[in-house]
């Protein structure tokens, strides 16, 4: 499993710390995490997208989205490939958070979504 964190990220969030956090959670669940340069057939990976609105009155809206993406093809015509297709998506929630707590709330929501992925992954992969 590879983890990709989309940029740009809201200010105060680090791509590396988010990636490391997701990878640690996957490893703790016994899911193999691939290293840099490892691209199995279909390039399956978890994609993390985090967005936030502009701050207003000390608050901002934050959206965390975790999905599973891979290269797919049509069985009836394998010559036709789709660059990336979303084959799983977490139940996301947009939250209104104090700007000073953005990183903490994003990490909490991301951990919840990774837990959801792990449960679904185990249900499919035994």
Backbone as CSV, one residue per row, in Angstrom:
resi,resn,N_x,N_y,N_z,CA_x,CA_y,CA_z,C_x,C_y,C_z
1,UNK,0.850,-1.170,0.000,0.000,0.000,0.000,0.899,1.238,0.000
2,UNK,0.618,2.137,-0.904,1.329,3.402,-0.967,0.384,4.494,-0.508
3,UNK,0.923,5.526,0.102,0.129,6.657,0.574,0.585,7.908,-0.174
4,UNK,-0.369,8.624,-0.748,-0.072,9.868,-1.465,-0.865,10.996,-0.826
5,UNK,-0.172,12.052,-0.440,-0.823,13.222,0.151,-0.801,14.330,-0.894
6,UNK,-1.993,14.749,-1.309,-2.109,15.789,-2.333,-1.749,17.153,-1.758
7,UNK,-1.070,17.934,-2.576,-0.744,19.299,-2.188,-1.472,20.250,-3.120
8,UNK,-1.727,21.471,-2.751,-1.234,22.131,-1.544,-2.062,21.744,-0.317
9,UNK,-1.448,21.903,0.827,-2.100,21.651,2.106,-2.381,22.978,2.801
10,UNK,-3.391,22.998,3.664,-3.614,24.211,4.449,-2.379,24.544,5.296
11,UNK,-2.184,25.814,5.550,-1.039,26.259,6.339,-1.037,25.594,7.716
12,UNK,0.150,25.171,8.142,0.293,24.523,9.442,0.276,23.002,9.370
13,UNK,0.015,22.450,8.168,0.009,21.001,8.010,1.204,20.586,7.164
14,UNK,1.815,19.482,7.558,3.003,18.984,6.877,2.682,17.706,6.115
15,UNK,3.025,17.687,4.842,2.816,16.505,4.010,3.488,15.284,4.627
16,UNK,4.736,15.443,5.067,5.479,14.316,5.627,4.845,13.780,6.901
17,UNK,4.406,14.663,7.793,3.824,14.179,9.051,2.485,13.488,8.816
18,UNK,1.704,13.987,7.874,0.431,13.341,7.551,0.688,11.965,6.947
19,UNK,1.603,11.889,6.006,1.950,10.617,5.359,2.465,9.607,6.382
20,UNK,3.367,10.040,7.239,3.926,9.146,8.259,2.852,8.655,9.221
21,UNK,1.920,9.519,9.571,0.843,9.143,10.477,-0.045,8.060,9.858
22,UNK,-0.435,8.250,8.594,-1.279,7.264,7.909,-0.516,5.943,7.758
23,UNK,0.743,6.017,7.342,1.541,4.807,7.177,1.697,4.049,8.489
24,UNK,1.917,4.750,9.578,2.052,4.095,10.888,0.760,3.378,11.277
25,UNK,-0.365,4.001,11.004,-1.654,3.387,11.324,-1.876,2.129,10.478
26,UNK,-1.489,2.180,9.205,-1.615,1.004,8.339,-0.698,-0.122,8.811
27,UNK,0.543,0.226,9.123,1.486,-0.796,9.610,0.994,-1.443,10.897
28,UNK,0.473,-0.627,11.804,-0.043,-1.154,13.079,-1.189,-2.138,12.842
29,UNK,-1.899,-1.975,11.719,-3.002,-2.880,11.379,-2.525,-4.084,10.569
30,UNK,-1.212,-4.152,10.314,-0.664,-5.283,9.574,-0.744,-5.145,8.068
31,UNK,-0.988,-3.931,7.571,-1.044,-3.693,6.131,0.337,-3.225,5.675
32,UNK,0.888,-3.915,4.683,2.218,-3.584,4.186,2.200,-2.220,3.501
33,UNK,3.158,-1.381,3.887,3.308,-0.053,3.284,4.514,-0.088,2.368
34,UNK,4.310,0.352,1.130,5.382,0.341,0.143,6.271,1.567,0.293
35,UNK,7.522,1.386,-0.047,8.479,2.475,0.028,8.492,3.310,-1.235
36,UNK,9.259,4.364,-1.198,9.410,5.255,-2.332,9.949,4.474,-3.523
37,UNK,9.311,4.601,-4.666,9.762,3.906,-5.860,9.104,2.558,-6.086
38,UNK,8.324,2.057,-5.125,7.600,0.793,-5.291,6.244,1.078,-5.924
39,UNK,6.031,0.564,-7.132,4.772,0.776,-7.823,4.271,-0.558,-8.379
40,UNK,3.434,-1.270,-7.621,2.903,-2.537,-8.130,1.934,-2.272,-9.282
41,UNK,1.600,-3.329,-10.014,0.676,-3.221,-11.129,-0.594,-2.497,-10.699
42,UNK,-0.970,-1.515,-11.468,-2.175,-0.752,-11.172,-1.944,0.429,-10.244
43,UNK,-0.741,0.535,-9.689,-0.397,1.620,-8.770,-1.500,1.910,-7.745
44,UNK,-1.945,0.880,-6.992,-2.982,1.125,-5.982,-2.415,1.944,-4.827
45,UNK,-3.158,2.958,-4.405,-2.677,3.766,-3.286,-3.815,4.500,-2.592
46,UNK,-3.551,4.839,-1.354,-4.466,5.688,-0.593,-4.103,7.129,-0.902
47,UNK,-5.106,7.920,-1.218,-4.885,9.332,-1.519,-5.547,10.171,-0.421
48,UNK,-4.781,11.123,0.089,-5.265,12.028,1.136,-5.369,13.423,0.546
49,UNK,-6.553,14.014,0.647,-6.772,15.380,0.188,-7.346,16.169,1.366
50,UNK,-6.663,17.252,1.712,-7.099,18.091,2.836,-7.244,19.522,2.338
51,UNK,-8.406,20.092,2.584,-8.636,21.479,2.208,-9.213,22.231,3.397
52,UNK,-9.029,23.541,3.381,-9.579,24.381,4.438,-9.963,25.727,3.833
53,UNK,-10.998,26.298,4.374,-11.436,27.610,3.925,-10.539,28.684,4.528
54,UNK,-10.740,29.895,4.111,-10.054,31.017,4.739,-10.604,31.192,6.153
55,UNK,-9.754,31.666,7.035,-10.164,31.884,8.422,-11.138,33.055,8.497
56,UNK,-12.167,32.868,9.305,-13.154,33.925,9.521,-13.615,33.856,10.963
57,UNK,-13.403,34.921,11.695,-13.761,34.981,13.116,-13.083,33.875,13.907
58,UNK,-11.864,33.532,13.524,-11.097,32.511,14.243,-11.448,31.088,13.878
59,UNK,-12.383,30.903,12.942,-12.822,29.564,12.540,-12.548,29.333,11.063
60,UNK,-12.452,28.071,10.700,-12.376,27.713,9.296,-13.041,26.367,9.078
61,UNK,-13.464,26.142,7.862,-14.067,24.853,7.502,-12.954,23.966,6.976
62,UNK,-12.863,22.763,7.497,-11.827,21.818,7.086,-12.483,20.572,6.509
63,UNK,-11.922,20.091,5.418,-12.416,18.889,4.764,-11.250,17.925,4.593
64,UNK,-11.422,16.707,5.076,-10.423,15.650,4.928,-11.069,14.552,4.105
65,UNK,-10.388,14.135,3.050,-10.935,13.075,2.215,-9.869,12.014,1.957
66,UNK,-10.196,10.771,2.309,-9.325,9.628,2.071,-10.016,8.724,1.064
67,UNK,-9.301,8.360,-0.006,-9.865,7.415,-0.957,-8.778,6.473,-1.465
68,UNK,-9.230,5.395,-2.087,-8.323,4.402,-2.650,-8.403,4.536,-4.163
69,UNK,-7.264,4.695,-4.790,-7.190,4.984,-6.217,-6.278,3.953,-6.874
70,UNK,-6.631,3.554,-8.085,-5.778,2.651,-8.840,-6.054,2.804,-10.333
71,UNK,-5.120,2.361,-11.142,-5.310,2.366,-12.587,-6.226,1.199,-12.926
72,UNK,-7.233,1.467,-13.734,-8.209,0.428,-14.070,-8.334,0.300,-15.583
73,UNK,-8.911,-0.833,-16.015,-9.193,-1.048,-17.430,-10.532,-1.758,-17.539
74,UNK,-11.127,-1.658,-18.718,-12.393,-2.331,-18.982,-12.101,-3.761,-19.406
75,UNK,-12.714,-4.722,-18.759,-12.462,-6.121,-19.081,-12.815,-6.433,-20.546
76,UNK,-13.904,-5.838,-21.016,-14.314,-6.115,-22.397,-13.381,-5.476,-23.423
77,UNK,-12.583,-4.480,-22.988,-11.630,-3.837,-23.887,-10.409,-3.404,-23.077
78,UNK,-9.495,-4.342,-22.781,-8.339,-4.029,-21.931,-7.414,-2.968,-22.506
79,UNK,-7.575,-2.669,-23.792,-6.743,-1.634,-24.408,-7.093,-0.246,-23.855
80,UNK,-8.320,-0.105,-23.367,-8.774,1.183,-22.833,-8.452,1.226,-21.345
81,UNK,-7.556,2.098,-20.976,-7.232,2.246,-19.558,-7.668,3.622,-19.081
82,UNK,-7.980,3.690,-17.830,-8.317,4.955,-17.192,-7.180,5.259,-16.246
83,UNK,-6.627,6.410,-16.356,-5.451,6.744,-15.586,-5.607,6.402,-14.115
84,UNK,-6.565,6.975,-13.477,-6.795,6.665,-12.061,-8.299,6.643,-11.817
85,UNK,-8.719,5.629,-11.108,-10.128,5.527,-10.751,-10.239,5.344,-9.251
86,UNK,-11.166,6.019,-8.668,-11.427,5.889,-7.238,-12.267,4.632,-7.044
87,UNK,-11.737,3.660,-6.289,-12.454,2.409,-6.075,-12.937,2.236,-4.639
88,UNK,-12.616,3.179,-3.789,-13.116,3.202,-2.408,-13.004,4.634,-1.914
89,UNK,-13.953,5.035,-1.063,-13.927,6.387,-0.513,-14.480,6.354,0.900
90,UNK,-13.802,7.038,1.803,-14.261,7.118,3.192,-15.463,8.049,3.299
91,UNK,-16.232,7.843,4.339,-17.313,8.772,4.660,-16.677,10.011,5.269
92,UNK,-16.664,11.087,4.503,-15.998,12.307,4.960,-16.974,13.236,5.670
93,UNK,-16.415,14.098,6.511,-17.190,15.106,7.213,-16.452,16.428,7.127
94,UNK,-17.184,17.464,6.778,-16.610,18.805,6.809,-16.837,19.333,8.216
95,UNK,-15.790,19.896,8.806,-15.893,20.370,10.191,-15.550,21.844,10.264
96,UNK,-16.224,22.534,11.140,-15.920,23.920,11.454,-15.047,23.890,12.698
97,UNK,-13.787,24.338,12.566,-12.823,24.199,13.661,-12.130,25.522,13.939
98,UNK,-11.711,25.714,15.196,-10.882,26.881,15.492,-9.560,26.758,14.729
99,UNK,-9.095,27.847,14.166,-7.873,27.820,13.357,-6.697,27.222,14.119
100,UNK,-6.598,27.506,15.405,-5.479,27.011,16.208,-5.529,25.494,16.398
101,UNK,-6.679,24.878,16.162,-6.822,23.432,16.364,-6.912,22.657,15.053
102,UNK,-6.616,23.315,13.940,-6.755,22.676,12.634,-5.963,21.374,12.551
103,UNK,-4.684,21.406,12.869,-3.838,20.208,12.733,-4.375,19.064,13.581
104,UNK,-4.754,19.344,14.807,-5.260,18.295,15.700,-6.557,17.693,15.160
105,UNK,-7.486,18.546,14.715,-8.764,18.056,14.223,-8.616,17.306,12.903
106,UNK,-7.715,17.762,12.046,-7.457,17.058,10.789,-6.890,15.673,11.088
107,UNK,-5.920,15.580,11.991,-5.330,14.277,12.337,-6.387,13.334,12.909
108,UNK,-7.260,13.849,13.737,-8.308,13.018,14.336,-9.257,12.483,13.255
109,UNK,-9.682,13.357,12.352,-10.588,12.935,11.284,-9.898,11.965,10.328
110,UNK,-8.651,12.231,10.011,-7.905,11.338,9.128,-7.748,9.955,9.759
111,UNK,-7.439,9.901,11.041,-7.306,8.618,11.737,-8.628,7.839,11.698
112,UNK,-9.744,8.547,11.832,-11.053,7.895,11.765,-11.280,7.291,10.374
113,UNK,-10.908,8.040,9.339,-11.095,7.550,7.986,-10.151,6.388,7.674
114,UNK,-8.935,6.428,8.184,-8.001,5.310,7.976,-8.541,4.064,8.677
115,UNK,-9.104,4.222,9.861,-9.730,3.086,10.549,-10.846,2.484,9.692
116,UNK,-11.614,3.339,9.042,-12.686,2.872,8.160,-12.089,2.090,6.982
117,UNK,-11.006,2.596,6.414,-10.339,1.881,5.320,-9.832,0.523,5.791
118,UNK,-9.188,0.494,6.939,-8.636,-0.757,7.466,-9.744,-1.799,7.647
119,UNK,-10.870,-1.392,8.202,-11.988,-2.318,8.399,-12.495,-2.851,7.060
120,UNK,-12.645,-1.983,6.079,-13.120,-2.413,4.768,-12.071,-3.268,4.054
121,UNK,-10.808,-2.918,4.174,-9.714,-3.676,3.584,-9.706,-5.108,4.144
122,UNK,-9.850,-5.211,5.457,-9.865,-6.541,6.086,-11.083,-7.345,5.647
123,UNK,-12.222,-6.691,5.479,-13.437,-7.393,5.059,-13.264,-7.989,3.663
124,UNK,-12.515,-7.316,2.807,-12.330,-7.783,1.435,-11.151,-8.732,1.304
125,UNK,-10.092,-8.474,2.067,-8.848,-9.241,1.923,-8.626,-10.287,3.010
126,UNK,-9.607,-10.459,3.853,-9.517,-11.483,4.892,-8.579,-11.158,5.930
